[in-house]
């Protein structure tokens, strides 16, 4: 996080304000910019200082925290309010939501919960500064969505998605989004050596309708023009993220980014089908073992039944080595279509790159493998 999160503390008692201030001073990314001991003072200070966050006690003197919150949110559009209350029941939650509060927290305060709430509230509310994203895209066509898919796990989808996204970001001036749609066991963040504060699972916490600001708040920056939407932290979240949610997310990403690269799960789930429908191109990944070939053949037949046009599907053979017993001609005969791309086998250098949390394309590993990634990304950018 580049800039510090500015916080205004509003609480009746000086000793409580001092305690909260000491808590927050332990976080380098948080800066306390002001304190208020009454509701009207909190409103006046918020209007003058326009902090990122106002922490306000529900039972402020002269004007309660809910009324003060309503006034602050009306006049300070860039400020988010967090209500602190002795008890949080249904009525308190209703009042907090009506007043425009972004979150609420019980007192006495838990330092970890307090800091986490501030960071997440700020992350949700801030609009990521993707340079001139809105103005630049007004007269531009929608971005292209590239799906990396296979009906067989373990064929290197995530490696391909990450390396293509990184290479496209280096070669293109456009904005790239990399989306991990393996909702149960996604590894994009791990392979990219990222520790995302938010993931696609946080979309479930949004009570309002999803918009561009909401989606941007879930993204993690990997490099200047490449953002990552990470998969959930735990498999059980997957069942709550359906096809309609994926359609909404991809619709907004397409409006904001020039290219959206999706690492998909190896199944025809509701979420995967939504992404496949949305994709402009689907890279169907196969290895050269008989199990992969069989499963990919089935996958191609299913996509035919879904009436996807032939030009939408590209066959990509990963870990390509015709000496393994199945030749390229055999694959084309089985798949009943030509192989569009081949990525040579480079197990040692790929494993080293994965263990270091560095994309292979950014290393001095196998030159043939990196050239293959380069040809694919160049082809996507040209189309």
VEXVEX-818285 format. One line per field, with one value per residue: residue number from 1; residue in one letter; y, z, x of N, C-alpha, C in turn. Coordinates in steps of 0.02 Angstrom, whole numbers. Atoms other than C-alpha are relative to their C-alpha. Last residue first. Layout:
# residues N
resi (NUM_...)
resn (A_...)
n.c2 (Y_...)
n.c3 (Z_...)
n.c1 (X_...)
ca.c2 (Y_...)
ca.c3 (Z_...)
ca.c1 (X_...)
c.c2 (Y_...)
c.c3 (Z_...)
c.c1 (X_...)
***
This chain:
# residues 383
resi (383_382_381_380_379_378_377_376_375_374_373_372_371_370_369_368_367_366_365_364_363_362_361_360_359_358_357_356_355_354_353_352_351_350_349_348_347_346_345_344_343_342_341_340_339_338_337_336_335_334_333_332_331_330_329_328_327_326_325_324_323_322_321_320_319_318_317_316_315_314_313_312_311_310_309_308_307_306_305_304_303_302_301_300_299_298_297_296_295_294_293_292_291_290_289_288_287_286_285_284_283_282_281_280_279_278_277_276_275_274_273_272_271_270_269_268_267_266_265_264_263_262_261_260_259_258_257_256_255_254_253_252_251_250_249_248_247_246_245_244_243_242_241_240_239_238_237_236_235_234_233_232_231_230_229_228_227_226_225_224_223_222_221_220_219_218_217_216_215_214_213_212_211_210_209_208_207_206_205_204_203_202_201_200_199_198_197_196_195_194_193_192_191_190_189_188_187_186_185_184_183_182_181_180_179_178_177_176_175_174_173_172_171_170_169_168_167_166_165_164_163_162_161_160_159_158_157_156_155_154_153_152_151_150_149_148_147_146_145_144_143_142_141_140_139_138_137_136_135_134_133_132_131_130_129_128_127_126_125_124_123_122_121_120_119_118_117_116_115_114_113_112_111_110_109_108_107_106_105_104_103_102_101_100_99_98_97_96_95_94_93_92_91_90_89_88_87_86_85_84_83_82_81_80_79_78_77_76_75_74_73_72_71_70_69_68_67_66_65_64_63_62_61_60_59_58_57_56_55_54_53_52_51_50_49_48_47_46_45_44_43_42_41_40_39_38_37_36_35_34_33_32_31_30_29_28_27_26_25_24_23_22_21_20_19_18_17_16_15_14_13_12_11_10_9_8_7_6_5_4_3_2_1)
resn (X_X_X_X_X_X_X_X_X_X_X_X_X_X_X_X_X_X_X_X_X_X_X_X_X_X_X_X_X_X_X_X_X_X_X_X_X_X_X_X_X_X_X_X_X_X_X_X_X_X_X_X_X_X_X_X_X_X_X_X_X_X_X_X_X_X_X_X_X_X_X_X_X_X_X_X_X_X_X_X_X_X_X_X_X_X_X_X_X_X_X_X_X_X_X_X_X_X_X_X_X_X_X_X_X_X_X_X_X_X_X_X_X_X_X_X_X_X_X_X_X_X_X_X_X_X_X_X_X_X_X_X_X_X_X_X_X_X_X_X_X_X_X_X_X_X_X_X_X_X_X_X_X_X_X_X_X_X_X_X_X_X_X_X_X_X_X_X_X_X_X_X_X_X_X_X_X_X_X_X_X_X_X_X_X_X_X_X_X_X_X_X_X_X_X_X_X_X_X_X_X_X_X_X_X_X_X_X_X_X_X_X_X_X_X_X_X_X_X_X_X_X_X_X_X_X_X_X_X_X_X_X_X_X_X_X_X_X_X_X_X_X_X_X_X_X_X_X_X_X_X_X_X_X_X_X_X_X_X_X_X_X_X_X_X_X_X_X_X_X_X_X_X_X_X_X_X_X_X_X_X_X_X_X_X_X_X_X_X_X_X_X_X_X_X_X_X_X_X_X_X_X_X_X_X_X_X_X_X_X_X_X_X_X_X_X_X_X_X_X_X_X_X_X_X_X_X_X_X_X_X_X_X_X_X_X_X_X_X_X_X_X_X_X_X_X_X_X_X_X_X_X_X_X_X_X_X_X_X_X_X_X_X_X_X_X_X_X_X_X_X_X_X_X_X_X_X_X_X_X_X_X_X)
n.c2 (13_-20_-73_-27_16_-45_-66_2_6_-63_-47_25_-21_-71_-8_24_-51_25_71_22_32_-52_-49_27_29_-44_-48_-68_0_6_-63_-50_14_-21_-73_-25_14_-31_24_56_-26_51_-20_-71_-28_-11_-70_-19_-60_13_48_-35_-45_41_22_-56_-53_-28_55_36_62_53_44_35_52_-19_59_-16_57_11_50_-20_-49_32_2_-50_-40_-67_5_3_-69_-38_21_-30_-71_-7_20_-60_-50_25_-1_-70_-23_25_66_51_29_72_24_67_41_51_57_-11_-3_-69_-37_26_-29_-72_-8_11_-57_-58_-27_-41_30_55_67_32_69_39_69_36_73_15_25_-35_-72_-11_4_-62_-57_-3_-17_-70_-41_0_-44_-68_-25_32_-45_-61_14_10_-61_-3_30_67_29_-2_48_65_14_69_10_67_6_-64_-47_42_-20_-9_17_70_7_-25_50_60_-17_0_-48_1_32_-39_-1_-61_-47_22_-26_-60_19_1_48_17_-17_-47_12_-54_-23_-69_0_35_-44_-58_-10_-44_13_43_-27_65_28_71_22_73_30_72_24_5_-59_-43_-16_-28_-64_-49_-17_-39_-65_-38_-20_-50_-62_-33_-23_-59_-59_-62_-9_16_-38_43_48_70_53_56_54_60_49_70_41_40_60_61_10_-23_55_30_-46_-17_58_-26_-66_26_-51_12_18_-37_-65_5_36_-45_-54_28_14_-63_-33_36_-16_-71_-10_32_-37_48_16_-25_-22_-3_41_-14_59_55_28_0_-61_-57_5_-11_-72_-36_13_-39_-70_-12_42_-3_62_47_4_39_-13_62_-4_57_23_44_60_25_-55_-45_35_8_-66_-21_41_-29_-63_16_21_69_28_-54_-54_-63_-42_-6_35_-41_48_-29_37_60_60_54_42_-39_-45_43_22_-59_-21_52_-10_-58_13_-5_25_-39_29_-43_-71_-35_-63_-40_-25_-51_15_59_-21_-15_60_42_-32_15_72_11_-25_49_60_-11_1_-50_36_-38_37_-47_19_-52_-6_22_-54_-56_-59)
n.c3 (24_71_5_-33_41_58_-24_-16_63_37_-35_14_69_-3_-35_46_51_68_10_56_-19_-30_52_41_64_56_6_-16_-69_-44_3_-34_-72_-21_-6_-52_-69_-35_-68_-12_-48_-39_-34_12_-62_-3_14_63_-14_-55_24_46_-38_-36_50_13_42_38_28_-54_-13_42_13_65_-14_-48_-28_-24_-33_22_-37_-70_-7_2_67_4_62_-23_-15_64_24_-40_22_66_-9_-26_55_42_-33_-3_68_19_-42_27_-27_52_-1_-7_-15_-28_12_-51_21_71_30_5_42_68_26_9_60_59_5_20_-53_31_-3_50_-31_-17_-16_-52_6_-62_5_71_21_-33_12_73_17_-22_38_65_-10_-20_58_46_-29_9_68_57_56_-6_12_71_28_-12_51_-22_-43_-72_-18_-28_-41_-11_-64_-9_40_16_30_10_52_-29_39_-14_-70_-6_29_-42_-60_16_51_19_65_57_-4_29_-54_-37_36_-35_-51_31_55_18_-58_9_-59_-25_-63_12_52_-25_-50_34_-22_42_-11_-57_-62_-32_-7_-21_-45_-5_-62_-1_-68_-29_-41_17_71_20_-35_33_64_-12_-26_55_46_-31_-10_64_25_-40_15_1_66_1_-45_-37_-37_17_-24_0_-48_21_-55_21_-2_-60_-2_20_71_22_30_58_56_25_27_46_33_64_48_21_71_44_20_37_63_46_18_49_63_32_23_59_56_16_36_66_43_9_65_9_-52_-70_-40_-71_-44_40_-26_51_-7_22_73_31_-5_44_69_10_6_63_13_69_22_-56_-46_-58_-63_-38_-72_-23_-69_1_41_13_21_48_65_28_23_57_58_23_32_60_55_-3_62_40_-34_-7_-50_14_-51_-44_-52_-64_-47_35_-10_47_12_9_58_60_15_21_66_48_12_44_68_8_-61_-16_-52_-42_20_-34_-30_-28_55_40_71_11_12_71_42_-10_35_72_7_-5_62_53_-11_22_-54_-53_-60_-35_-56_-50_-44_-49_-10_-64_-47_8_0)
n.c1 (68_10_-2_60_58_-3_22_72_39_-3_45_67_18_16_64_53_14_1_12_-43_-62_-43_-15_-55_22_-17_55_-24_-23_58_36_-42_7_67_1_-45_21_-56_-11_-46_-49_-37_-61_-14_-29_-72_-16_33_39_46_49_44_43_49_49_46_-26_56_39_35_-36_26_-58_-1_-50_-51_-33_-67_-30_-69_-38_-4_-54_-66_-31_-53_1_20_71_36_2_50_66_11_12_69_44_4_43_69_27_13_56_63_16_-6_-67_-9_-68_12_-59_-12_-41_-8_-67_-24_46_-10_-62_11_40_-43_-46_39_43_52_67_5_0_64_-21_34_-23_15_-2_-8_-66_-54_6_-5_-71_-33_28_-34_-70_-4_18_-58_-51_24_-10_33_-15_39_71_16_30_72_45_19_-51_15_53_-19_59_21_34_28_62_32_-47_-60_-48_-66_-60_-19_-20_-69_-46_0_-38_-72_-19_-70_-14_24_73_29_14_60_58_24_49_66_6_68_42_56_41_42_-30_-23_-51_-60_-32_-31_-69_-39_-72_-14_27_0_68_-5_53_-8_26_13_8_67_11_57_0_-65_-8_44_-31_-61_21_30_-54_-43_38_11_-65_-17_42_-37_-30_-72_-42_-47_42_-12_45_-47_9_-38_-3_7_-61_-9_41_-34_10_66_38_-32_-3_67_35_50_-7_-22_-22_-69_1_-46_27_64_-12_-36_47_47_-34_-21_61_24_-46_5_63_-6_-47_-55_-28_-68_-47_21_-44_11_-10_-28_-62_-52_-41_40_7_-66_-15_46_-23_-61_19_34_59_25_32_-8_57_-20_34_7_12_40_-12_-59_12_-68_-44_32_4_-68_-23_41_-20_-64_17_37_-45_-25_27_30_37_-35_33_72_38_43_20_20_43_23_-40_19_-59_-61_8_2_-68_-39_24_-20_-72_-10_25_74_32_60_42_40_-6_55_-20_55_41_-35_5_-41_-69_-9_11_-59_-56_9_-11_-72_-31_17_-42_-69_-50_11_23_53_30_25_56_12_72_25_14_-46_42)
ca.c2 (-518_-450_-456_-638_-690_-600_-690_-859_-825_-762_-914_-1022_-916_-940_-1128_-1131_-1022_-1142_-1044_-872_-811_-687_-801_-939_-833_-810_-882_-962_-1137_-1106_-1046_-1196_-1313_-1231_-1242_-1427_-1478_-1394_-1484_-1380_-1270_-1309_-1201_-1216_-1405_-1446_-1521_-1691_-1707_-1887_-1853_-1695_-1789_-1929_-1804_-1723_-1890_-2000_-2111_-1996_-1944_-1813_-1703_-1556_-1512_-1416_-1443_-1294_-1320_-1156_-1141_-984_-1015_-1175_-1082_-1133_-1229_-1295_-1469_-1424_-1373_-1544_-1631_-1529_-1577_-1761_-1751_-1658_-1802_-1936_-1837_-1802_-1987_-2041_-1933_-1790_-1643_-1549_-1368_-1299_-1114_-1033_-869_-730_-796_-752_-923_-1009_-896_-938_-1123_-1116_-1037_-1164_-1306_-1390_-1452_-1423_-1255_-1100_-984_-829_-696_-530_-412_-227_-199_-93_-139_-323_-324_-260_-397_-526_-489_-488_-652_-731_-679_-756_-917_-948_-904_-979_-1158_-1101_-1030_-1206_-1224_-1100_-940_-897_-872_-716_-573_-517_-349_-319_-145_-89_-262_-389_-276_-364_-347_-353_-164_-156_-268_-155_3_-72_-115_-255_-213_-171_-299_-342_-475_-612_-519_-556_-732_-659_-621_-485_-451_-544_-624_-637_-749_-762_-951_-936_-804_-909_-1070_-1101_-1252_-1226_-1076_-1120_-956_-866_-704_-615_-437_-345_-158_-112_-52_-227_-324_-329_-351_-485_-578_-572_-630_-770_-830_-831_-919_-1049_-1093_-1102_-1217_-1336_-1506_-1559_-1568_-1636_-1557_-1409_-1221_-1058_-929_-766_-620_-474_-296_-198_-73_97_267_282_172_311_414_271_194_358_267_119_206_78_157_152_91_-95_-75_57_-54_-202_-104_-28_-194_-284_-151_-163_-353_-365_-237_-312_-168_-164_-131_-207_-163_-91_-79_35_155_241_294_162_25_77_94_-81_-155_-72_-139_-316_-317_-251_-211_-83_3_67_124_125_270_280_448_483_552_674_779_649_514_633_687_508_456_599_540_362_414_509_700_804_666_512_349_250_282_339_276_389_318_393_564_717_839_985_890_751_879_965_800_733_897_886_709_751_708_718_662_693_631_456_374_192_101_82_-8_-1_179_110_27_180_289_171_183_373_387_276_384_543_484_536_444_502_443_511_393_422_262_289_301_160_0)
ca.c3 (-1641_-1626_-1435_-1431_-1560_-1464_-1305_-1394_-1479_-1316_-1217_-1350_-1343_-1154_-1175_-1307_-1199_-1053_-895_-888_-783_-808_-930_-799_-683_-511_-346_-314_-305_-466_-558_-502_-554_-726_-748_-707_-804_-970_-1097_-1252_-1266_-1424_-1506_-1631_-1644_-1791_-1776_-1765_-1584_-1612_-1785_-1724_-1576_-1684_-1802_-1652_-1601_-1453_-1390_-1270_-1407_-1468_-1319_-1283_-1099_-1150_-1308_-1341_-1447_-1483_-1470_-1524_-1709_-1704_-1651_-1482_-1512_-1333_-1412_-1490_-1317_-1251_-1393_-1357_-1173_-1216_-1324_-1182_-1064_-1182_-1223_-1041_-997_-1147_-1098_-1212_-1107_-1158_-1138_-1223_-1248_-1257_-1352_-1340_-1170_-1098_-1129_-1057_-903_-871_-901_-773_-639_-669_-661_-818_-735_-738_-650_-753_-759_-841_-937_-956_-1087_-1118_-943_-874_-979_-990_-802_-774_-880_-806_-630_-678_-773_-628_-508_-623_-636_-450_-307_-148_-185_-206_-29_41_-47_66_32_-117_-288_-325_-442_-505_-581_-718_-784_-656_-587_-476_-403_-306_-359_-243_-235_-425_-424_-304_-398_-563_-492_-397_-323_-138_1_-43_78_-53_-167_-34_-106_-262_-152_-32_64_-70_-20_-187_-236_-415_-400_-234_-299_-455_-356_-361_-266_-240_-347_-493_-568_-540_-640_-719_-772_-900_-940_-1111_-1161_-1222_-1224_-1038_-984_-1118_-1051_-873_-925_-1033_-893_-764_-875_-935_-761_-701_-842_-820_-865_-685_-699_-854_-933_-982_-986_-1007_-1054_-1140_-1125_-1242_-1183_-1239_-1380_-1346_-1347_-1160_-1117_-1091_-980_-864_-845_-829_-745_-643_-477_-383_-319_-130_-40_-29_18_149_231_224_307_441_482_492_609_725_720_766_906_984_1040_1197_1103_951_769_629_442_291_384_274_409_351_367_543_598_534_617_782_771_733_878_898_1076_1149_981_861_691_543_421_247_177_-11_-22_122_128_135_215_356_390_398_510_630_642_676_798_911_914_1071_1148_1046_1080_921_938_777_679_525_381_225_308_231_350_353_323_442_574_569_573_718_813_791_864_1014_1076_910_862_708_579_645_515_463_345_477_597_781_786_767_937_1021_943_1002_1180_1169_1108_1251_1378_1304_1322_1202_1049_870_794_621_514_364_276_223_39_-58_0)
ca.c1 (-272_-95_-93_-148_-17_121_68_77_244_321_265_350_507_510_501_638_752_740_773_851_706_563_468_477_368_449_386_556_481_384_540_642_500_494_683_685_530_566_456_423_267_169_35_-108_-120_-233_-406_-486_-428_-373_-298_-213_-141_-75_7_91_166_117_259_352_476_351_394_278_266_110_9_-105_-261_-349_-539_-632_-594_-698_-855_-927_-1088_-1103_-1101_-934_-872_-923_-829_-672_-682_-699_-541_-455_-496_-428_-271_-235_-254_-145_2_56_-5_-160_-215_-371_-334_-505_-521_-651_-703_-874_-952_-799_-808_-991_-954_-814_-926_-1066_-941_-874_-716_-528_-535_-495_-344_-417_-319_-410_-338_-369_-437_-580_-732_-684_-655_-833_-912_-795_-855_-1038_-1024_-930_-1069_-1200_-1101_-1096_-980_-1053_-998_-818_-801_-777_-609_-513_-417_-527_-444_-342_-388_-217_-169_-41_2_132_171_85_-50_-187_-369_-520_-543_-544_-698_-794_-744_-802_-974_-1059_-1228_-1231_-1215_-1035_-972_-988_-866_-735_-719_-634_-486_-428_-269_-172_-6_84_230_165_154_63_-58_-96_-123_-310_-376_-563_-608_-495_-553_-387_-402_-253_-297_-190_-187_-120_51_87_250_288_106_84_236_170_-5_66_180_41_-87_39_99_-82_-133_16_-58_-89_-278_-365_-519_-412_-432_-337_-470_-424_-545_-515_-548_-701_-682_-608_-695_-721_-572_-445_-559_-605_-432_-339_-195_-260_-269_-369_-529_-523_-679_-643_-459_-501_-631_-510_-369_-479_-563_-395_-326_-477_-484_-301_-315_-473_-582_-687_-798_-881_-843_-948_-922_-951_-1066_-1197_-1320_-1445_-1314_-1263_-1445_-1486_-1331_-1376_-1555_-1497_-1376_-1199_-1150_-1030_-1019_-885_-951_-831_-851_-774_-716_-704_-882_-858_-1018_-1156_-1048_-1000_-1180_-1242_-1097_-1134_-1315_-1257_-1121_-1240_-1245_-1215_-1105_-1056_-1147_-1104_-916_-834_-684_-675_-573_-490_-480_-563_-470_-593_-756_-701_-651_-822_-917_-813_-833_-1022_-1022_-914_-737_-644_-469_-362_-238_-202_-88_-101_20_155_38_88_24_-152_-155_-79_-214_-350_-282_-269_-448_-505_-411_-488_-666_-804_-739_-706_-541_-495_-390_-276_-222_-41_2_86_0)
c.c2 (55_-7_24_76_28_-11_50_70_2_-2_66_44_-21_28_73_9_-20_54_-17_-75_-14_-28_55_51_-23_-32_50_52_68_5_1_67_50_-11_25_75_33_-7_34_-17_-58_36_-59_21_72_25_10_75_24_60_-14_-47_35_43_-43_-19_55_59_23_-55_-43_-68_-60_-39_-44_-59_24_-63_16_-60_-10_-46_24_49_-28_-4_59_51_66_-1_4_71_39_-17_36_73_7_-14_63_54_-22_3_72_23_-19_-71_-57_-16_-76_-34_-66_-41_-48_-57_13_6_71_37_-24_32_74_10_-7_61_60_23_47_-37_-53_-67_-36_-70_-39_-73_-30_-75_-15_-18_39_75_14_-2_64_57_8_23_74_42_5_50_72_34_-33_49_63_-8_-11_63_10_-28_-71_-33_3_-43_-72_-2_-72_-8_-70_-7_59_41_-48_16_13_-19_-70_-7_23_-51_-61_13_-1_54_7_-37_40_-3_64_50_-17_33_61_-18_4_-47_-18_12_49_-22_61_31_69_1_-32_44_61_16_43_-5_-43_14_-74_-25_-74_-24_-75_-20_-74_-24_-3_61_51_25_34_69_51_22_46_70_40_26_55_67_38_30_63_62_68_9_-19_45_-50_-42_-69_-58_-54_-53_-65_-46_-72_-42_-39_-59_-64_-16_22_-50_-33_43_20_-55_14_61_-32_50_-7_-24_36_67_-4_-33_48_53_-25_-13_65_34_-34_17_73_9_-31_31_-53_-28_-44_23_8_-50_22_-63_-59_-27_3_64_60_0_16_74_38_-8_44_74_19_-50_10_-68_-51_0_-47_17_-71_3_-59_-29_-50_-66_-23_51_43_-32_-5_66_21_-36_33_64_-13_-19_-72_-22_52_53_65_50_13_-43_39_-57_45_-36_-59_-62_-52_-43_38_43_-43_-20_57_19_-51_12_58_-15_10_-30_47_-38_47_75_33_62_44_31_56_-20_-60_20_14_-65_-42_27_-20_-73_-14_21_-53_-63_5_6_50_-43_45_-42_56_-15_51_10_-29_54_62)
c.c3 (22_-21_-71_-9_29_-46_-58_20_15_-63_-38_35_-17_-68_2_32_-46_-50_-73_-11_-62_21_25_-52_-41_-65_-56_-2_22_73_47_3_41_74_21_9_52_75_30_74_19_47_38_31_-15_69_10_-14_-60_13_55_-27_-45_38_32_-50_-10_-39_-40_-26_54_10_-40_-10_-62_15_46_33_17_39_-32_40_72_14_3_-70_2_-57_27_13_-69_-26_37_-25_-66_8_21_-60_-42_30_0_-68_-18_41_-21_28_-51_8_8_8_36_-20_58_-31_-75_-41_-15_-50_-72_-31_-14_-64_-62_-11_-28_54_-34_6_-54_35_27_6_59_-12_68_-12_-75_-27_24_-16_-74_-17_19_-43_-67_6_16_-61_-45_29_-10_-66_-64_-59_2_-12_-71_-28_11_-48_22_42_75_17_25_44_4_70_3_-37_-26_-31_-3_-55_40_-33_19_71_7_-25_46_62_-10_-52_-17_-65_-57_2_-26_55_37_-36_35_51_-29_-60_-14_64_-2_64_28_63_-14_-51_27_50_-32_28_-46_15_61_72_20_13_15_54_-5_67_-2_72_36_45_-20_-72_-20_33_-38_-65_11_24_-59_-48_29_9_-65_-22_36_-17_-8_-67_-8_45_37_40_-19_35_-8_54_-27_60_-22_-4_64_3_-25_-73_-28_-35_-62_-62_-30_-29_-52_-46_-62_-53_-21_-72_-50_-29_-42_-68_-50_-22_-53_-68_-36_-30_-64_-61_-22_-42_-70_-52_3_-63_61_45_73_40_71_41_-44_24_-51_1_-28_-76_-33_-1_-50_-72_-13_-10_-66_-8_-70_-16_54_50_54_68_28_76_17_69_1_-38_-18_-29_-53_-69_-33_-29_-63_-63_-28_-39_-65_-63_-3_-67_-52_34_13_47_-10_47_49_45_59_43_-40_8_-56_-21_-14_-63_-64_-20_-27_-71_-51_-16_-47_-71_0_61_15_51_43_-13_31_34_24_-54_-41_-74_-10_-17_-72_-40_7_-40_-73_-10_-1_-66_-53_7_-27_48_56_57_35_54_49_39_55_3_66_53_0)
c.c1 (-48_-73_-15_-4_-65_-61_1_-24_-74_-41_-4_-52_-71_-19_-21_-69_-57_-20_0_-6_43_68_48_23_60_-26_12_-56_27_22_-59_-36_40_-11_-69_-5_44_-11_61_6_46_47_31_67_21_21_75_7_-41_-46_-52_-55_-51_-50_-54_-54_-51_27_-60_-46_-35_35_-24_65_10_46_56_28_73_27_69_47_7_56_71_30_49_-1_-27_-75_-32_-5_-55_-70_-15_-18_-74_-46_-9_-47_-73_-34_-18_-61_-71_-8_1_74_0_68_-10_60_8_41_-3_64_26_-45_14_61_-14_-39_45_45_-39_-50_-49_-67_-9_11_-61_30_-29_18_-14_0_0_69_62_-4_11_75_35_-25_35_72_5_-16_61_50_-20_15_-25_12_-43_-74_-27_-34_-74_-53_-14_54_-12_-61_10_-63_-26_-28_-30_-66_-40_56_59_50_64_66_21_26_72_51_5_42_76_12_74_15_-30_-76_-33_-18_-64_-59_-29_-54_-70_0_-72_-39_-59_-36_-38_31_29_56_64_38_34_68_44_75_14_-21_1_-71_8_-49_10_-29_-22_1_-67_-1_-53_-2_65_6_-43_31_61_-19_-26_53_45_-35_-8_67_23_-41_35_34_73_43_43_-48_27_-35_53_-6_30_8_-14_64_16_-48_34_-14_-67_-44_29_3_-67_-43_-53_1_30_20_72_-8_45_-21_-63_10_32_-51_-49_31_17_-62_-24_42_-7_-63_4_47_55_33_-11_57_-20_41_-14_9_22_67_56_41_-37_-5_67_17_-43_26_61_-16_-31_-57_-28_-33_12_-58_29_-30_-7_-6_-47_16_58_-4_71_48_-34_-4_68_23_-38_24_63_-18_-36_39_26_-29_-23_-44_39_-35_-75_-42_-43_-23_-18_-52_-27_45_-11_59_64_-5_2_71_43_-19_26_74_11_-19_-76_-34_-58_-41_-42_8_-62_27_-58_-43_31_0_46_71_20_-5_64_59_-5_17_75_30_-14_43_71_58_-4_-27_-50_-35_-16_-64_-11_-76_-25_-11_44)
***
